[in-house]
Amino acid sequence: MIGVQTIQRSFIRLFSARTEDAQATDTTRKRPAIPIAIDQAAGEGGTAVMRVRGRMDQHCYKQLLAAWETLHAAGTERLVLDLRGVTKVELTGFYALHCLARIFRDEAYADPDHGMAGLRRMAEENLAAGTHERVRLRVDDAQSMAALKKAGLDRVFPITVDSGA
């Protein structure tokens, strides 16, 4: 079983290196909503591709959940979540990814007010359910892939490395 501390450390390590320059210029605590772009294939129930840029943290996880719930409710059968533009994933971003698996399995996700216990339960249930074939993650390098694997997300989602070059 993967410990929550291990998960936190792997995500912090993964995206901290990418944001050292950004942190030096970040003088405000409140950040705008995370930029997301959604490209949906023609026809109902197609595949949507959502590109996420910036930080996945407490400032944007509700926006991500709302977008994913909207896509699912509209009949989207498959989602490719493009994380190549993500510079940092904090614990709430990790929570959002586990919620994503639940949303596309038509299952309720843990209330964020349940804290670490809710996240741990949800993560354990997602790991037990196995790889989710309706949602795929796309990252840009082997380092990102390794961090997601260390967090166990490769057992929740298929993950592909694509530098976009």
C-alpha positions in Angstrom: 0.0 0.0 0.0 1.3 3.5 -0.8 1.5 5.9 2.1 0.1 9.4 1.8 3.4 10.9 2.8 5.1 9.1 -0.1 2.5 10.5 -2.4 2.9 14.0 -1.1 6.7 13.9 -1.4 6.7 12.5 -4.9 4.3 15.2 -6.2 6.2 18.0 -4.4 9.5 16.8 -5.8 8.2 16.3 -9.3 6.8 19.8 -9.8 9.0 21.8 -7.4 12.0 21.6 -9.8 9.9 23.0 -12.6 8.7 26.1 -10.6 11.8 27.5 -9.0 11.8 30.4 -11.3 8.1 30.9 -11.1 8.2 30.9 -7.3 10.9 33.6 -7.3 8.4 36.0 -9.1 5.3 34.9 -7.3 4.6 37.7 -4.9 0.9 37.2 -4.4 -0.8 34.4 -2.4 -4.0 34.4 -4.4 -3.7 33.1 -8.0 -6.2 33.3 -10.8 -8.0 30.2 -11.9 -5.9 27.6 -13.7 -6.1 27.9 -17.5 -7.7 24.9 -19.1 -8.6 24.2 -22.6 -11.1 21.5 -23.7 -11.1 20.0 -27.2 -13.9 17.6 -27.8 -14.2 15.3 -30.7 -17.3 15.7 -32.9 -20.4 13.8 -31.9 -22.0 12.9 -28.6 -20.1 10.6 -26.3 -16.7 11.3 -28.0 -13.3 11.8 -26.6 -12.5 15.1 -25.0 -8.9 16.3 -24.6 -8.4 18.7 -21.7 -5.2 20.7 -21.5 -4.3 22.0 -18.1 -1.6 24.7 -17.6 0.0 26.0 -14.4 -0.4 24.8 -10.9 -3.0 22.2 -9.7 -3.6 23.4 -6.2 -6.2 24.7 -3.7 -6.9 27.7 -6.0 -8.2 25.6 -9.0 -9.3 22.1 -7.9 -13.0 23.1 -7.8 -12.7 24.5 -11.3 -11.2 21.2 -12.5 -13.9 19.2 -10.7 -16.7 21.3 -12.3 -15.2 21.0 -15.8 -14.8 17.2 -15.4 -18.4 16.8 -14.0 -19.7 18.9 -16.9 -17.9 16.8 -19.5 -19.1 13.6 -18.0 -22.7 14.9 -17.7 -22.6 15.9 -21.3 -22.0 12.3 -22.3 -18.2 12.4 -22.8 -17.1 8.7 -22.8 -13.4 9.2 -22.8 -11.1 11.9 -21.5 -7.4 12.6 -22.2 -6.1 14.8 -19.5 -3.0 16.6 -20.9 -0.8 17.6 -17.9 2.2 18.6 -20.0 1.7 22.3 -19.1 1.3 21.7 -15.3 4.1 23.2 -13.3 3.2 22.0 -9.9 0.7 19.6 -8.3 -0.1 20.1 -4.7 -2.1 17.7 -2.5 -5.4 19.2 -3.6 -4.4 18.5 -7.2 -3.8 14.9 -6.3 -7.2 14.9 -4.6 -8.7 16.2 -7.8 -7.1 13.5 -9.9 -8.6 10.8 -7.6 -12.0 12.6 -7.9 -11.6 12.4 -11.7 -11.4 8.7 -11.6 -14.6 8.6 -9.4 -16.5 11.0 -11.7 -15.9 8.8 -14.8 -16.8 5.7 -12.8 -20.1 7.3 -11.8 -19.1 7.2 -8.2 -19.3 9.9 -5.5 -16.0 11.3 -4.4 -14.9 12.3 -0.9 -15.8 15.7 0.5 -12.6 17.7 0.7 -13.6 18.6 4.3 -12.8 15.0 5.2 -9.2 15.8 4.8 -6.4 13.2 4.6 -8.7 10.4 5.8 -11.1 11.0 2.9 -8.3 11.2 0.4 -6.7 8.1 1.7 -10.0 6.1 1.5 -10.7 7.4 -2.0 -7.1 6.6 -3.2 -7.3 3.1 -1.7 -10.7 2.5 -3.4 -9.4 3.8 -6.8 -6.3 1.6 -6.5 -8.5 -1.4 -5.7 -10.7 -0.7 -8.7 -7.8 -0.9 -11.1 -6.8 1.0 -14.2 -9.5 3.4 -15.5 -9.6 3.0 -19.2 -12.0 5.9 -19.9 -9.5 8.5 -18.6 -5.9 8.8 -19.7 -3.2 11.1 -18.5 -0.6 12.6 -20.7 2.7 14.0 -19.3 5.8 15.5 -21.0 8.7 13.6 -19.6 10.0 10.5 -17.8 10.4 12.4 -14.5 6.7 13.3 -14.4 5.8 9.7 -15.3 8.1 8.4 -12.5 6.5 10.7 -10.0 3.0 9.6 -11.0 4.0 6.0 -10.8 5.5 6.5 -7.4 2.2 7.9 -6.3 0.4 4.9 -7.7 -1.6 6.8 -10.3 -0.3 4.5 -13.0 -2.6 1.9 -11.4 -5.5 4.3 -11.6 -5.0 5.8 -15.1 -3.1 4.8 -18.2 -0.3 7.4 -18.5 1.6 8.3 -21.7 4.7 10.3 -22.1 4.6 12.8 -25.0 7.0 15.7 -25.1 4.9 17.3 -27.9 8.0 17.8 -29.9 
